[in-house]
Amino acid sequence: MGVFERSTFQIVVTCFLLGTFAPASVAGETLLSACRGKHEGKVTDKSITRRYDQGVGFNPSQYIIQSYTSSPWLATSTDLEKRREKFETDKLKEFVRTRGAAMLDAPAVVDLVERNGLSASWRSGDTALRTAVRVYEERADIDCRTGDYIYSVEFLLPKSPLQLLSYPLRMALEDALDQNVGQAFSGPVLTDAVTFRVNDIVEQIRRTLAANQRVISDSNKPDATLRLLHPRFRELFPIDSGTKQETPRAYTFGVGEYRLSPGMIYIIEQIVRRLLRRSESEQGRFDLVVRAYADASPVREIPYEGTCDIGGRSNLLTELTATARGEGSGPSFITSNWQLSIARACEGARLAKGLIPPGQPVRVFYSGGGVIAGAPQETYRGIELQLERGL
């Protein structure tokens, strides 16, 4: 009986040691064992494949989602875990640089990934990085015919920078905006013409937020997601959470720039949404006109990838239609300031047009603006929206 007990003990110890110190190739053989009896088709690596819980109220339509798939790896490889981690890290950085650059501070996010790496807590924890970008789904399959292992990962990030702000910051920002644009929409009837100068609205919002101690306290937290947002959106806030210093006041277009900043997009979106809630918009009584300006800085062939014909007169009022710019319909490079002002106005008009539901009788026009003599240079790089009674 004693011999039997010793043998049993030895078997248990041996099995434990084999399970603990077995070479990684054994894991690969275990993966391939799932194909036993199959010579075609694929089987799923259930230890990896999963869709992560995104919380209550998650709506995929509010996020940018993109999937990446690896090249085939041998299922018997000894370093599958390292390959998955490297692939996930590399593709996350690529996703941030290519799809998140318009909303996120891409260099700051990439630097955070490189310094801290990715871990299980990033997928399920409450961190600034996970608020900005996260894993939606992972999947791994084994090809039973070739013995290949294929890994894929799907990332997502919010379409709106508001989704990245803490609740107190988001509410404070919305309240500050309402204080500065809400009055125009508060009456029973809209006036015949209302002008919203985005630059002035930003400055007024900054002053309102600067007087809010909860905003200052929340934005100064070391783990504030605000520091991962695009710098041009952070300009809406008086204090930069990364440097603890007042953010620079450069919330106009940059020199030679025609794309809208995230802050501009936010303000224009909110103005258009308020207009659409009015009965006047349903009756077709108001049109929306977007005007933009350019300064006197020299322009040297800025590549233009927009959809408008920027070859016309800068002060010509043009209705934005669904027709895309075709070949030969206009220059592919911006070579003058008046072309730059048209391109800027077109970007604002395209954004506004995209927010208006099909069939809604609100027309959108755009026009370049002239230089105002004696005005500060920043004025030349602004954008404004006008609501005008039907043209």
C-alpha positions as CSV (number, residue, x, y, z in Angstrom):
1,M,0.0,0.0,0.0
2,G,2.9,2.4,0.8
3,V,4.4,1.7,-2.6
4,F,1.1,2.6,-4.3
5,E,0.8,5.9,-2.3
6,R,4.4,6.9,-3.2
7,S,3.7,6.1,-6.9
8,T,0.6,8.1,-6.9
9,F,2.4,11.1,-5.3
10,Q,5.2,10.9,-7.9
11,I,2.7,10.9,-10.7
12,V,0.9,14.0,-9.3
13,V,4.3,15.9,-8.9
14,T,5.4,14.9,-12.4
15,C,2.1,16.1,-13.9
16,F,2.5,19.4,-12.0
17,L,6.0,20.0,-13.1
18,L,5.2,19.2,-16.7
19,G,2.3,21.6,-16.6
20,T,4.3,24.3,-15.0
21,F,7.6,24.0,-16.8
22,A,6.6,22.5,-20.2
23,P,8.1,24.3,-23.1
24,A,5.9,26.8,-25.0
25,S,5.7,24.5,-27.9
26,V,3.4,22.3,-25.8
27,A,0.9,25.1,-25.8
28,G,1.1,25.2,-29.6
29,E,0.5,21.5,-29.8
30,T,-2.5,22.0,-27.4
31,L,-3.9,24.7,-29.8
32,L,-3.5,22.3,-32.7
33,S,-5.1,19.5,-30.8
34,A,-8.4,21.5,-31.2
35,C,-8.1,20.5,-34.9
36,R,-7.9,16.8,-34.1
37,G,-10.0,14.9,-36.6
38,K,-10.3,18.0,-38.9
39,H,-8.3,18.6,-42.0
40,E,-10.1,21.7,-43.2
41,G,-11.7,24.7,-41.7
42,K,-10.8,26.8,-38.7
43,V,-11.3,26.6,-34.9
44,T,-11.4,29.4,-32.5
45,D,-8.8,30.0,-29.7
46,K,-11.4,30.5,-26.9
47,S,-8.8,31.7,-24.5
48,I,-8.3,34.8,-26.5
49,T,-11.6,35.4,-28.4
50,R,-13.9,37.7,-26.6
51,R,-15.9,41.0,-26.9
52,Y,-15.3,43.4,-24.1
53,D,-18.1,45.0,-22.1
54,Q,-18.3,48.7,-22.9
55,G,-20.7,49.6,-20.2
56,V,-24.4,50.6,-19.9
57,G,-25.7,52.7,-22.7
58,F,-22.9,51.9,-25.2
59,N,-23.9,52.9,-28.7
60,P,-21.5,51.7,-31.5
61,S,-22.7,54.5,-33.9
62,Q,-21.0,57.1,-31.6
63,Y,-17.6,55.5,-32.1
64,I,-15.0,55.0,-34.8
65,I,-14.3,51.3,-35.0
66,Q,-11.5,49.6,-36.9
67,S,-10.2,46.0,-37.1
68,Y,-6.7,44.8,-37.7
69,T,-5.7,41.3,-38.6
70,S,-2.2,39.8,-38.3
71,S,-0.4,37.8,-40.9
72,P,-0.5,34.0,-40.3
73,W,1.7,32.8,-37.5
74,L,2.5,29.1,-36.8
75,A,0.2,27.8,-34.1
76,T,3.2,25.9,-32.7
77,S,5.3,29.1,-32.3
78,T,6.8,29.5,-28.8
79,D,6.1,33.3,-28.7
80,L,2.4,33.7,-29.6
81,E,1.7,35.8,-26.5
82,K,4.5,38.3,-27.3
83,R,3.5,38.5,-30.9
84,R,-0.1,39.3,-30.0
85,E,1.1,42.0,-27.5
86,K,3.4,43.6,-30.1
87,F,0.8,43.5,-32.8
88,E,-1.8,45.0,-30.6
89,T,0.5,47.8,-29.4
90,D,1.7,48.6,-32.9
91,K,-1.8,48.7,-34.4
92,L,-3.2,50.7,-31.5
93,K,-0.6,53.4,-32.2
94,E,-1.4,53.3,-35.9
95,F,-5.1,53.6,-35.1
96,V,-4.5,56.7,-32.9
97,R,-2.3,58.3,-35.5
98,T,-4.6,57.7,-38.5
99,R,-8.1,57.7,-37.1
100,G,-7.8,59.7,-33.9
101,A,-5.5,62.5,-35.0
102,A,-8.4,64.9,-35.6
103,M,-9.7,64.6,-32.0
104,L,-6.8,63.3,-29.9
105,D,-3.4,64.6,-29.0
106,A,-2.0,61.6,-30.9
107,P,1.7,62.1,-29.8
108,A,0.6,62.3,-26.2
109,V,-1.5,59.1,-26.5
110,V,1.2,57.2,-28.3
111,D,3.8,58.3,-25.7
112,L,1.5,57.0,-23.0
113,V,1.3,53.7,-24.7
114,E,5.0,53.4,-25.2
115,R,5.8,54.4,-21.6
116,N,3.2,52.3,-19.8
117,G,2.5,49.6,-22.3
118,L,-0.8,47.7,-22.5
119,S,-2.1,45.5,-19.7
120,A,-5.3,43.8,-18.7
121,S,-6.2,46.8,-16.6
122,W,-6.3,48.9,-19.8
123,R,-9.1,46.8,-21.2
124,S,-11.3,46.9,-18.2
125,G,-10.0,49.6,-15.9
126,D,-11.0,53.2,-15.5
127,T,-7.9,55.0,-16.9
128,A,-7.5,58.0,-19.1
129,L,-6.1,55.9,-21.9
130,R,-9.1,53.5,-21.9
131,T,-11.5,56.5,-22.0
132,A,-9.7,57.7,-25.1
133,V,-9.2,54.5,-27.0
134,R,-10.1,50.9,-26.1
135,V,-10.4,47.3,-27.4
136,Y,-13.8,46.3,-28.7
137,E,-13.1,42.7,-29.6
138,E,-10.2,40.2,-29.9
139,R,-10.3,37.1,-32.0
140,A,-7.8,34.3,-32.7
141,D,-8.4,31.3,-35.1
142,I,-6.3,28.3,-36.0
143,D,-6.4,27.1,-39.6
144,C,-6.6,23.3,-39.4
145,R,-5.3,22.7,-42.9
146,T,-2.1,24.9,-42.7
147,G,-1.6,25.1,-38.9
148,D,-1.6,28.9,-39.1
149,Y,-2.6,31.1,-36.2
150,I,-4.4,34.4,-37.1
151,Y,-5.0,37.1,-34.5
152,S,-7.3,40.1,-35.0
153,V,-8.1,43.0,-32.7
154,E,-10.8,45.7,-33.0
155,F,-10.3,49.2,-31.5
156,L,-12.8,52.0,-31.0
157,L,-12.6,55.7,-30.0
158,P,-15.4,58.2,-29.5
159,K,-16.4,60.4,-32.4
160,S,-17.0,63.4,-30.2
161,P,-14.4,64.9,-27.8
162,L,-17.3,65.5,-25.3
163,Q,-17.4,61.7,-24.7
164,L,-13.9,61.9,-23.3
165,L,-14.6,64.7,-20.8
166,S,-15.6,64.0,-17.2
167,Y,-19.2,64.7,-16.4
168,P,-18.4,68.0,-14.5
169,L,-16.2,69.3,-17.3
170,R,-18.8,68.3,-20.0
171,M,-21.7,70.0,-18.1
172,A,-19.6,73.1,-17.5
173,L,-18.7,73.4,-21.1
174,E,-22.3,72.9,-22.3
175,D,-23.5,75.5,-19.8
176,A,-20.8,78.0,-20.9
177,L,-21.8,77.5,-24.5
178,D,-25.5,77.9,-23.8
179,Q,-24.7,81.2,-22.0
180,N,-23.0,82.5,-25.1
181,V,-25.2,81.3,-27.9
182,G,-28.5,80.3,-26.2
183,Q,-29.9,83.8,-26.1
184,A,-30.1,84.0,-29.9
185,F,-32.5,81.0,-29.8
186,S,-34.4,81.8,-26.6
187,G,-37.1,84.1,-28.1
188,P,-40.3,82.9,-29.7
189,V,-39.1,84.2,-33.1
190,L,-35.6,84.3,-34.6
191,T,-34.4,87.7,-35.7
192,D,-33.9,88.2,-39.4
193,A,-30.1,87.8,-39.2
194,V,-27.9,86.4,-36.4
195,T,-24.1,86.2,-36.6
196,F,-22.0,83.8,-34.5
197,R,-18.3,84.6,-34.6
198,V,-16.6,81.4,-33.5
199,N,-13.5,83.1,-32.3
200,D,-15.4,85.4,-30.0
201,I,-17.5,82.5,-28.7
202,V,-14.3,80.6,-27.7
203,E,-13.0,83.6,-25.8
204,Q,-16.3,84.0,-23.9
205,I,-16.4,80.3,-23.1
206,R,-12.8,80.4,-21.8
207,R,-13.7,83.3,-19.5
208,T,-16.8,81.5,-18.2
209,L,-14.8,78.3,-17.5
210,A,-11.9,80.2,-15.9
211,A,-14.4,81.4,-13.2
212,N,-15.5,77.9,-12.5
213,Q,-13.4,76.4,-9.7
214,R,-14.7,72.9,-10.3
215,V,-13.4,73.1,-13.9
216,I,-10.0,74.2,-12.7
217,S,-9.8,71.4,-10.1
218,D,-11.0,68.7,-12.5
219,S,-8.8,69.7,-15.4
220,N,-5.7,69.8,-13.2
221,K,-6.0,66.2,-12.1
222,P,-2.9,64.2,-13.2
223,D,-5.1,61.4,-14.8
224,A,-7.5,63.9,-16.5
225,T,-8.5,62.6,-20.0
226,L,-8.5,66.3,-21.0
227,R,-4.8,66.1,-21.5
228,L,-5.2,63.4,-24.2
229,L,-7.6,65.6,-26.3
230,H,-6.4,67.5,-29.3
231,P,-4.6,70.7,-28.3
232,R,-7.0,72.8,-30.4
233,F,-10.0,71.4,-28.4
234,R,-8.2,72.0,-25.1
235,E,-8.1,75.7,-26.0
236,L,-11.7,75.9,-24.9
237,F,-10.4,75.4,-21.4
238,P,-8.4,78.1,-19.6
239,I,-5.9,75.6,-18.0
240,D,-3.9,72.9,-19.8
241,S,-4.1,69.8,-17.6
242,G,-0.7,68.6,-18.9
243,T,1.4,71.8,-18.2
244,K,-0.8,73.3,-15.5
245,Q,-0.4,76.6,-17.3
246,E,-2.9,78.8,-19.2
247,T,-3.4,77.4,-22.7
248,P,-2.3,79.6,-25.6
249,R,-5.0,81.6,-27.3
250,A,-4.5,80.4,-30.8
251,Y,-8.0,79.1,-31.5
252,T,-8.3,80.6,-35.0
253,F,-7.1,78.7,-38.0
254,G,-3.3,78.2,-38.1
255,V,-1.4,79.9,-40.8
256,G,-2.0,78.1,-44.1
257,E,-4.6,75.8,-42.4
258,Y,-8.1,75.2,-43.8
259,R,-9.3,72.2,-41.7
260,L,-11.6,73.0,-38.8
261,S,-10.2,72.4,-35.3
262,P,-12.1,70.2,-32.9
263,G,-13.2,73.2,-30.9
264,M,-14.6,74.9,-34.0
265,I,-16.4,71.7,-34.9
266,Y,-18.0,71.5,-31.5
267,I,-19.3,75.1,-31.5
268,I,-20.6,74.9,-35.1
269,E,-22.4,71.6,-34.3
270,Q,-24.1,73.1,-31.3
271,I,-25.3,76.2,-33.2
272,V,-26.7,74.1,-36.1
273,R,-28.4,71.7,-33.6
274,R,-30.1,74.6,-31.9
275,L,-31.3,75.9,-35.2
276,L,-32.7,72.5,-36.2
277,R,-34.8,72.5,-33.0
278,R,-36.6,75.7,-34.1
279,S,-39.8,75.6,-36.1
280,E,-38.3,78.2,-38.5
281,S,-35.9,75.5,-39.8
282,E,-38.8,73.2,-40.7
283,Q,-40.5,76.0,-42.6
284,G,-37.5,76.9,-44.7
285,R,-37.4,80.5,-43.4
286,F,-33.7,80.6,-42.7
287,D,-30.6,79.8,-44.6
288,L,-27.2,79.3,-43.1
289,V,-24.2,81.2,-44.4
290,V,-20.6,80.3,-43.5
291,R,-17.9,82.9,-44.0
292,A,-14.2,82.5,-43.3
293,Y,-11.1,84.7,-43.5
294,A,-7.5,84.5,-44.3
295,D,-4.6,86.6,-43.2
296,A,-1.9,88.2,-45.3
297,S,0.7,85.5,-44.7
298,P,2.2,84.2,-47.9
299,V,0.6,81.1,-49.3
300,R,2.9,78.6,-51.1
301,E,0.9,75.7,-52.7
302,I,-1.0,74.2,-49.9
303,P,-2.4,70.8,-51.1
304,Y,-6.2,71.0,-51.2
305,E,-8.3,67.8,-50.7
306,G,-11.7,69.4,-50.2
307,T,-14.7,69.1,-52.3
308,C,-15.4,72.7,-53.2
309,D,-14.3,74.7,-56.2
310,I,-12.0,77.3,-54.7
311,G,-11.2,79.0,-58.0
312,G,-14.1,81.5,-57.8
313,R,-14.2,85.0,-56.3
314,S,-13.6,85.0,-52.6
315,N,-16.7,87.1,-51.8
316,L,-19.0,85.1,-54.0
317,L,-21.9,83.4,-52.1
318,T,-22.1,79.8,-53.2
319,E,-24.7,77.2,-52.2
320,L,-23.2,73.9,-51.0
321,T,-24.8,71.0,-52.9
322,A,-24.2,67.3,-52.7
323,T,-22.2,67.3,-55.9
324,A,-18.6,66.5,-55.3
325,R,-15.8,68.4,-56.9
326,G,-14.8,66.6,-60.1
327,E,-11.5,66.5,-62.0
328,G,-10.7,69.8,-63.6
329,S,-13.4,71.7,-61.6
330,G,-10.9,73.6,-59.5
331,P,-7.3,73.8,-58.3
332,S,-5.8,71.1,-56.3
333,F,-3.5,73.5,-54.6
334,I,-4.3,76.7,-52.6
335,T,-2.0,79.4,-54.0
336,S,-3.6,82.6,-52.6
337,N,-5.3,83.8,-49.5
338,W,-8.6,84.3,-51.1
339,Q,-8.6,80.6,-52.1
340,L,-7.6,79.7,-48.5
341,S,-10.6,81.7,-47.2
342,I,-13.0,79.8,-49.5
343,A,-11.5,76.5,-48.5
344,R,-12.0,77.3,-44.9
345,A,-15.6,78.4,-45.4
346,C,-16.3,75.3,-47.4
347,E,-15.1,73.1,-44.6
348,G,-17.5,74.8,-42.2
349,A,-20.4,74.6,-44.7
350,R,-19.7,70.8,-45.3
351,L,-19.9,70.2,-41.5
352,A,-23.1,72.1,-41.2
353,K,-24.7,70.5,-44.2
354,G,-23.8,67.0,-42.9
355,L,-25.8,67.8,-39.7
356,I,-29.0,68.7,-41.5
357,P,-31.3,65.8,-42.1
358,P,-32.2,65.0,-45.8
359,G,-35.4,66.8,-46.7
360,Q,-34.9,69.6,-44.1
361,P,-35.4,72.9,-46.0
362,V,-32.3,74.6,-44.7
363,R,-29.9,75.7,-47.4
364,V,-26.2,76.2,-46.7
365,F,-24.0,78.7,-48.4
366,Y,-20.3,79.6,-48.1
367,S,-18.1,82.5,-48.9
368,G,-14.6,83.7,-48.4
369,G,-14.2,86.9,-46.4
370,G,-12.2,90.0,-47.0
371,V,-9.5,91.4,-44.8
372,I,-10.7,94.0,-42.3
373,A,-8.3,97.0,-42.3
374,G,-6.7,97.6,-38.9
375,A,-8.0,94.4,-37.4
376,P,-5.7,92.1,-35.4
377,Q,-4.1,89.4,-37.6
378,E,-6.0,86.7,-35.8
379,T,-9.3,88.1,-37.1
380,Y,-8.2,87.2,-40.6
381,R,-8.1,83.5,-39.6
382,G,-11.6,83.3,-38.2
383,I,-14.8,81.7,-39.2
384,E,-18.4,82.8,-38.6
385,L,-21.9,81.5,-39.1
386,Q,-24.8,83.7,-40.1
387,L,-28.5,82.7,-39.9
388,E,-30.3,84.8,-42.5
389,R,-34.0,84.9,-43.5
390,G,-34.3,83.0,-46.8
391,L,-32.1,84.4,-49.5
